[in-house]
Amino acid sequence: MMNGDNNPYSIAVFAILIEGTIIKAPKELIDEQHPQLYKDFDFMDFFLFAFSDPAKHIDSGEQLHAFASLSPPISN
C-alpha cells in the first residue's frame, strides 16, 4: 500500500530455473489416496514448449496442461 505523495515504483522479477531442473510432486504429498497424476518433467522442456509455435495457439493458462498431456499419465 502506498501513502503520501511519493511516486510508486514497480519492478519485474523473473525466474528461470537452471537447465536440467526436474519439476515433480513432493513425495510426502503422494500416497494411495492422492496418487501422482503426471510424470516428472524437465523445466527447460516445458519452457521451450511454452514459446513454441504449437503453444502460441494455446491460452497461457492452459499451456502446462497441454504440455502435461504430451506425457501420458502415470499408470497405477
MOPAC internal coordinates of N, CA, C and O (Angstrom, degrees):
PM7 1SCF
backbone

  N    0.0000 0     0.00 0     0.00 0    0    0    0
  C    1.4349 1     0.00 0     0.00 0    1    0    0
  C    1.5232 1   107.89 1     0.00 0    2    1    0
  O    1.2310 1   121.04 1   -46.74 1    3    2    1
  N    1.3147 1   115.62 1   133.26 1    3    2    1
  C    1.4651 1   121.44 1   179.06 1    5    3    2
  C    1.5163 1   109.71 1  -102.28 1    6    5    3
  O    1.2310 1   120.87 1   -42.20 1    7    6    5
  N    1.3092 1   115.94 1   137.80 1    7    6    5
  C    1.4651 1   122.08 1   175.09 1    9    7    6
  C    1.5157 1   109.29 1  -125.15 1   10    9    7
  O    1.2310 1   120.22 1   -22.57 1   11   10    9
  N    1.3171 1   117.19 1   157.43 1   11   10    9
  C    1.4526 1   120.65 1   173.39 1   13   11   10
  C    1.5030 1   113.50 1    84.43 1   14   13   11
  O    1.2310 1   121.58 1    17.24 1   15   14   13
  N    1.3171 1   114.58 1  -162.76 1   15   14   13
  C    1.4551 1   121.59 1  -174.60 1   17   15   14
  C    1.5299 1   113.21 1  -101.01 1   18   17   15
  O    1.2310 1   119.85 1  -171.49 1   19   18   17
  N    1.3216 1   117.88 1     8.51 1   19   18   17
  C    1.4662 1   120.81 1  -178.73 1   21   19   18
  C    1.5196 1   110.48 1   -74.02 1   22   21   19
  O    1.2310 1   121.20 1   -33.65 1   23   22   21
  N    1.3320 1   115.31 1   146.35 1   23   22   21
  C    1.4623 1   120.08 1   175.65 1   25   23   22
  C    1.5272 1   109.60 1   -73.61 1   26   25   23
  O    1.2310 1   120.46 1   -43.00 1   27   26   25
  N    1.3359 1   116.72 1   137.00 1   27   26   25
  C    1.4698 1   118.55 1   176.57 1   29   27   26
  C    1.5317 1   109.99 1   -76.97 1   30   29   27
  O    1.2310 1   120.55 1   -34.00 1   31   30   29
  N    1.3027 1   116.56 1   146.00 1   31   30   29
  C    1.4549 1   122.56 1   175.69 1   33   31   30
  C    1.5143 1   108.03 1  -121.57 1   34   33   31
  O    1.2310 1   120.68 1   -36.83 1   35   34   33
  N    1.3033 1   116.31 1   143.17 1   35   34   33
  C    1.4585 1   120.07 1   173.98 1   37   35   34
  C    1.5192 1   108.06 1  -130.52 1   38   37   35
  O    1.2310 1   121.30 1   -26.86 1   39   38   37
  N    1.2956 1   115.12 1   153.14 1   39   38   37
  C    1.4546 1   120.64 1  -178.70 1   41   39   38
  C    1.5275 1   108.04 1  -135.07 1   42   41   39
  O    1.2310 1   120.88 1   -42.48 1   43   42   41
  N    1.3030 1   115.92 1   137.52 1   43   42   41
  C    1.4614 1   120.58 1   178.36 1   45   43   42
  C    1.5293 1   107.85 1   -94.85 1   46   45   43
  O    1.2310 1   121.23 1   -52.56 1   47   46   45
  N    1.3003 1   115.25 1   127.44 1   47   46   45
  C    1.4575 1   120.82 1   179.02 1   49   47   46
  C    1.5274 1   106.84 1  -121.36 1   50   49   47
  O    1.2310 1   121.12 1   -56.38 1   51   50   49
  N    1.3187 1   115.46 1   123.62 1   51   50   49
  C    1.4537 1   120.40 1  -178.68 1   53   51   50
  C    1.5255 1   108.98 1  -120.47 1   54   53   51
  O    1.2310 1   120.93 1   -36.66 1   55   54   53
  N    1.2928 1   115.82 1   143.34 1   55   54   53
  C    1.4609 1   120.43 1   178.94 1   57   55   54
  C    1.5194 1   108.99 1  -122.98 1   58   57   55
  O    1.2310 1   121.09 1   -50.47 1   59   58   57
  N    1.3047 1   115.52 1   129.53 1   59   58   57
  C    1.4566 1   121.35 1   172.33 1   61   59   58
  C    1.5154 1   105.63 1  -122.25 1   62   61   59
  O    1.2310 1   121.25 1   -56.23 1   63   62   61
  N    1.3042 1   115.22 1   123.77 1   63   62   61
  C    1.4577 1   119.77 1  -176.99 1   65   63   62
  C    1.5186 1   111.28 1   -68.83 1   66   65   63
  O    1.2310 1   121.13 1   -22.18 1   67   66   65
  N    1.3037 1   115.45 1   157.82 1   67   66   65
  C    1.4591 1   122.72 1   179.12 1   69   67   66
  C    1.5263 1   109.16 1   -63.87 1   70   69   67
  O    1.2310 1   121.06 1   -40.82 1   71   70   69
  N    1.3320 1   115.58 1   139.18 1   71   70   69
  C    1.4586 1   120.29 1   179.55 1   73   71   70
  C    1.5259 1   109.69 1   -54.97 1   74   73   71
  O    1.2310 1   120.89 1   -44.32 1   75   74   73
  N    1.3159 1   115.91 1   135.68 1   75   74   73
  C    1.4584 1   121.12 1  -178.77 1   77   75   74
  C    1.5239 1   113.24 1    95.66 1   78   77   75
  O    1.2310 1   120.16 1   177.11 1   79   78   77
  N    1.3459 1   117.29 1    -2.89 1   79   78   77
  C    1.4630 1   120.25 1   178.78 1   81   79   78
  C    1.5214 1   109.58 1   -70.54 1   82   81   79
  O    1.2310 1   120.74 1   -53.36 1   83   82   81
  N    1.3189 1   116.20 1   126.64 1   83   82   81
  C    1.4549 1   122.20 1  -179.65 1   85   83   82
  C    1.5227 1   109.16 1   -99.05 1   86   85   83
  O    1.2310 1   120.84 1   -51.97 1   87   86   85
  N    1.3321 1   116.00 1   128.03 1   87   86   85
  C    1.4585 1   122.19 1   177.65 1   89   87   86
  C    1.5220 1   107.16 1   -92.90 1   90   89   87
  O    1.2310 1   120.96 1   -53.68 1   91   90   89
  N    1.3238 1   115.78 1   126.32 1   91   90   89
  C    1.4593 1   119.53 1  -178.96 1   93   91   90
  C    1.5185 1   109.78 1  -152.45 1   94   93   91
  O    1.2310 1   121.40 1   -22.95 1   95   94   93
  N    1.3054 1   114.92 1   157.05 1   95   94   93
  C    1.4572 1   120.49 1   177.43 1   97   95   94
  C    1.5254 1   108.67 1   -73.90 1   98   97   95
  O    1.2310 1   120.32 1   -41.98 1   99   98   97
  N    1.3355 1   117.00 1   138.02 1   99   98   97
  C    1.4652 1   118.91 1   176.08 1  101   99   98
  C    1.5274 1   110.62 1   -59.90 1  102  101   99
  O    1.2310 1   120.50 1   -44.46 1  103  102  101
  N    1.3136 1   116.65 1   135.54 1  103  102  101
  C    1.4626 1   121.46 1  -176.06 1  105  103  102
  C    1.5299 1   112.58 1   -57.79 1  106  105  103
  O    1.2310 1   120.44 1   148.33 1  107  106  105
  N    1.3532 1   116.77 1   -31.67 1  107  106  105
  C    1.4677 1   119.43 1  -178.76 1  109  107  106
  C    1.5283 1   112.11 1   -70.80 1  110  109  107
  O    1.2310 1   119.51 1   169.19 1  111  110  109
  N    1.3282 1   118.53 1   -10.81 1  111  110  109
  C    1.4592 1   121.39 1   177.37 1  113  111  110
  C    1.5213 1   112.96 1   -97.01 1  114  113  111
  O    1.2310 1   120.55 1   177.80 1  115  114  113
  N    1.3225 1   116.56 1    -2.20 1  115  114  113
  C    1.4603 1   121.70 1  -178.35 1  117  115  114
  C    1.5190 1   109.33 1  -109.16 1  118  117  115
  O    1.2310 1   120.91 1   -52.68 1  119  118  117
  N    1.3216 1   115.87 1   127.32 1  119  118  117
  C    1.4615 1   121.03 1   174.83 1  121  119  118
  C    1.5226 1   108.16 1  -152.37 1  122  121  119
  O    1.2310 1   120.13 1     9.77 1  123  122  121
  N    1.3399 1   117.35 1  -170.23 1  123  122  121
  C    1.4614 1   120.42 1  -177.77 1  125  123  122
  C    1.5252 1   112.21 1   -63.63 1  126  125  123
  O    1.2310 1   120.15 1   145.38 1  127  126  125
  N    1.3278 1   117.31 1   -34.62 1  127  126  125
  C    1.4652 1   120.70 1   179.81 1  129  127  126
  C    1.5255 1   112.30 1   -80.95 1  130  129  127
  O    1.2310 1   120.23 1   157.47 1  131  130  129
  N    1.3228 1   117.17 1   -22.53 1  131  130  129
  C    1.4590 1   122.74 1  -178.55 1  133  131  130
  C    1.5280 1   109.22 1  -130.65 1  134  133  131
  O    1.2310 1   120.43 1  -104.93 1  135  134  133
  N    1.3371 1   116.79 1    75.07 1  135  134  133
  C    1.4715 1   119.23 1  -176.70 1  137  135  134
  C    1.5263 1   111.84 1   -72.34 1  138  137  135
  O    1.2310 1   121.34 1   -22.08 1  139  138  137
  N    1.3211 1   115.04 1   157.92 1  139  138  137
  C    1.4584 1   120.70 1   175.18 1  141  139  138
  C    1.5202 1   107.86 1   -69.83 1  142  141  139
  O    1.2310 1   120.12 1   -52.32 1  143  142  141
  N    1.3330 1   117.38 1   127.68 1  143  142  141
  C    1.4563 1   121.10 1  -175.49 1  145  143  142
  C    1.5202 1   113.54 1   -90.49 1  146  145  143
  O    1.2310 1   120.22 1   146.00 1  147  146  145
  N    1.3313 1   117.18 1   -34.00 1  147  146  145
  C    1.4577 1   120.73 1  -177.76 1  149  147  146
  C    1.5205 1   110.64 1  -129.31 1  150  149  147
  O    1.2310 1   121.85 1   -25.80 1  151  150  149
  N    1.3138 1   114.06 1   154.20 1  151  150  149
  C    1.4521 1   119.93 1   178.01 1  153  151  150
  C    1.5254 1   110.10 1   -67.26 1  154  153  151
  O    1.2310 1   121.07 1   -25.43 1  155  154  153
  N    1.3315 1   115.56 1   154.57 1  155  154  153
  C    1.4549 1   120.84 1   173.21 1  157  155  154
  C    1.5329 1   107.48 1   -60.99 1  158  157  155
  O    1.2310 1   120.21 1   -30.17 1  159  158  157
  N    1.3405 1   117.20 1   149.83 1  159  158  157
  C    1.4619 1   118.42 1   179.78 1  161  159  158
  C    1.5206 1   111.48 1  -138.64 1  162  161  159
  O    1.2310 1   121.65 1   -24.21 1  163  162  161
  N    1.3205 1   114.45 1   155.79 1  163  162  161
  C    1.4527 1   122.75 1   178.75 1  165  163  162
  C    1.5323 1   108.31 1   -79.76 1  166  165  163
  O    1.2310 1   120.30 1   -55.56 1  167  166  165
  N    1.3173 1   117.04 1   124.44 1  167  166  165
  C    1.4577 1   121.29 1  -177.55 1  169  167  166
  C    1.5221 1   111.91 1   -57.09 1  170  169  167
  O    1.2310 1   119.93 1   137.86 1  171  170  169
  N    1.3360 1   117.74 1   -42.14 1  171  170  169
  C    1.4675 1   120.28 1  -176.92 1  173  171  170
  C    1.5205 1   110.99 1   -64.74 1  174  173  171
  O    1.2310 1   119.90 1   145.52 1  175  174  173
  N    1.3399 1   117.80 1   -34.48 1  175  174  173
  C    1.4659 1   120.36 1   175.27 1  177  175  174
  C    1.5263 1   110.31 1   -60.56 1  178  177  175
  O    1.2310 1   120.72 1   135.54 1  179  178  177
  N    1.3419 1   116.24 1   -44.46 1  179  178  177
  C    1.4625 1   119.68 1   178.06 1  181  179  178
  C    1.5206 1   110.86 1   -65.72 1  182  181  179
  O    1.2310 1   120.01 1   136.06 1  183  182  181
  N    1.3251 1   117.59 1   -43.94 1  183  182  181
  C    1.4573 1   121.89 1  -179.04 1  185  183  182
  C    1.5269 1   110.76 1   -57.88 1  186  185  183
  O    1.2310 1   120.65 1   133.67 1  187  186  185
  N    1.3278 1   116.37 1   -46.33 1  187  186  185
  C    1.4592 1   120.51 1   179.34 1  189  187  186
  C    1.5212 1   111.05 1   -65.73 1  190  189  187
  O    1.2310 1   120.30 1   141.83 1  191  190  189
  N    1.3478 1   117.03 1   -38.17 1  191  190  189
  C    1.4616 1   120.72 1   176.81 1  193  191  190
  C    1.5306 1   110.40 1   -63.07 1  194  193  191
  O    1.2310 1   120.29 1   137.02 1  195  194  193
  N    1.3368 1   117.05 1   -42.98 1  195  194  193
  C    1.4651 1   121.35 1  -175.84 1  197  195  194
  C    1.5235 1   112.17 1   -59.05 1  198  197  195
  O    1.2310 1   120.01 1   153.22 1  199  198  197
  N    1.3344 1   117.58 1   -26.78 1  199  198  197
  C    1.4507 1   120.90 1  -179.55 1  201  199  198
  C    1.5257 1   112.49 1  -108.65 1  202  201  199
  O    1.2310 1   120.40 1  -165.52 1  203  202  201
  N    1.3177 1   116.84 1    14.48 1  203  202  201
  C    1.4593 1   121.03 1   179.43 1  205  203  202
  C    1.5324 1   110.28 1   -82.97 1  206  205  203
  O    1.2310 1   120.64 1   -13.72 1  207  206  205
  N    1.3282 1   116.38 1   166.28 1  207  206  205
  C    1.4644 1   120.40 1   178.70 1  209  207  206
  C    1.5267 1   112.53 1   -59.18 1  210  209  207
  O    1.2310 1   118.78 1   133.85 1  211  210  209
  N    1.3413 1   119.93 1   -46.15 1  211  210  209
  C    1.4691 1   118.34 1   179.62 1  213  211  210
  C    1.5325 1   112.84 1   -60.37 1  214  213  211
  O    1.2310 1   120.31 1   144.65 1  215  214  213
  N    1.3145 1   117.01 1   -35.35 1  215  214  213
  C    1.4603 1   120.18 1  -176.84 1  217  215  214
  C    1.5253 1   112.26 1   -75.66 1  218  217  215
  O    1.2310 1   119.80 1   159.93 1  219  218  217
  N    1.3148 1   117.99 1   -20.07 1  219  218  217
  C    1.4703 1   120.84 1  -179.76 1  221  219  218
  C    1.5234 1   111.82 1   -62.00 1  222  221  219
  O    1.2310 1   120.31 1   157.71 1  223  222  221
  N    1.3160 1   117.02 1   -22.29 1  223  222  221
  C    1.4630 1   121.32 1  -177.84 1  225  223  222
  C    1.5259 1   111.96 1   -96.07 1  226  225  223
  O    1.2310 1   120.50 1  -173.09 1  227  226  225
  N    1.3120 1   116.64 1     6.91 1  227  226  225
  C    1.4676 1   122.04 1  -179.63 1  229  227  226
  C    1.5199 1   108.12 1  -109.59 1  230  229  227
  O    1.2310 1   120.36 1   -44.60 1  231  230  229
  N    1.3123 1   116.92 1   135.40 1  231  230  229
  C    1.4597 1   121.33 1   175.70 1  233  231  230
  C    1.5170 1   108.68 1   -55.17 1  234  233  231
  O    1.2310 1   119.98 1   -43.21 1  235  234  233
  N    1.3372 1   117.64 1   136.79 1  235  234  233
  C    1.4666 1   121.25 1  -175.21 1  237  235  234
  C    1.5243 1   112.52 1   -57.69 1  238  237  235
  O    1.2310 1   119.68 1   149.47 1  239  238  237
  N    1.3118 1   118.22 1   -30.53 1  239  238  237
  C    1.4567 1   120.78 1   177.87 1  241  239  238
  C    1.5208 1   113.01 1   -70.79 1  242  241  239
  O    1.2310 1   120.73 1   163.53 1  243  242  241
  N    1.3199 1   116.21 1   -16.47 1  243  242  241
  C    1.4683 1   120.97 1  -177.62 1  245  243  242
  C    1.5242 1   112.78 1  -104.87 1  246  245  243
  O    1.2310 1   119.52 1   179.42 1  247  246  245
  N    1.3377 1   118.51 1    -0.58 1  247  246  245
  C    1.4608 1   120.34 1  -175.18 1  249  247  246
  C    1.5205 1   112.45 1   -64.35 1  250  249  247
  O    1.2310 1   119.98 1   137.84 1  251  250  249
  N    1.3357 1   117.65 1   -42.16 1  251  250  249
  C    1.4629 1   118.93 1   179.95 1  253  251  250
  C    1.5203 1   110.05 1   -64.49 1  254  253  251
  O    1.2310 1   120.01 1   139.42 1  255  254  253
  N    1.3196 1   117.59 1   -40.58 1  255  254  253
  C    1.4686 1   120.74 1   178.17 1  257  255  254
  C    1.5339 1   110.46 1   -62.68 1  258  257  255
  O    1.2310 1   120.70 1   137.72 1  259  258  257
  N    1.3350 1   116.26 1   -42.28 1  259  258  257
  C    1.4644 1   120.48 1   178.80 1  261  259  258
  C    1.5207 1   110.87 1   -63.87 1  262  261  259
  O    1.2310 1   120.53 1   137.07 1  263  262  261
  N    1.3371 1   116.60 1   -42.93 1  263  262  261
  C    1.4640 1   120.83 1   179.30 1  265  263  262
  C    1.5173 1   109.94 1   -63.74 1  266  265  263
  O    1.2310 1   120.73 1   135.98 1  267  266  265
  N    1.3429 1   116.21 1   -44.02 1  267  266  265
  C    1.4651 1   120.09 1  -179.03 1  269  267  266
  C    1.5268 1   110.87 1   -63.57 1  270  269  267
  O    1.2310 1   120.36 1   148.32 1  271  270  269
  N    1.3252 1   116.92 1   -31.68 1  271  270  269
  C    1.4641 1   119.12 1  -179.72 1  273  271  270
  C    1.5257 1   112.19 1   -70.47 1  274  273  271
  O    1.2310 1   120.35 1   162.84 1  275  274  273
  N    1.3423 1   116.94 1   -17.16 1  275  274  273
  C    1.4594 1   120.04 1   176.05 1  277  275  274
  C    1.5235 1   110.91 1   -71.47 1  278  277  275
  O    1.2310 1   120.85 1   155.45 1  279  278  277
  N    1.3163 1   115.98 1   -24.55 1  279  278  277
  C    1.4532 1   121.57 1   177.83 1  281  279  278
  C    1.5303 1   107.12 1  -106.24 1  282  281  279
  O    1.2310 1   119.75 1   -59.18 1  283  282  281
  N    1.3109 1   118.09 1   120.82 1  283  282  281
  C    1.4628 1   119.08 1  -175.44 1  285  283  282
  C    1.5222 1   112.47 1   -61.29 1  286  285  283
  O    1.2310 1   120.63 1   -30.66 1  287  286  285
  N    1.3414 1   116.39 1   149.34 1  287  286  285
  C    1.4698 1   119.85 1   177.35 1  289  287  286
  C    1.5213 1   110.52 1   -58.41 1  290  289  287
  O    1.2310 1   121.59 1   -23.93 1  291  290  289
  N    1.3042 1   114.57 1   156.07 1  291  290  289
  C    1.4548 1   120.29 1   177.26 1  293  291  290
  C    1.5150 1   108.18 1   -73.59 1  294  293  291
  O    1.2310 1   120.27 1   -50.93 1  295  294  293
  N    1.3039 1   117.09 1   129.07 1  295  294  293
  C    1.4643 1   120.10 1   179.03 1  297  295  294
  C    1.5220 1   109.49 1   -83.83 1  298  297  295
  O    1.2310 1   120.88 1   -37.49 1  299  298  297
  N    1.3164 1   115.92 1   142.51 1  299  298  297
  C    1.4671 1   121.23 1   179.81 1  301  299  298
  C    1.5056 1   111.43 1   -96.01 1  302  301  299
  O    1.2310 1   120.10 1   180.00 1  303  302  301

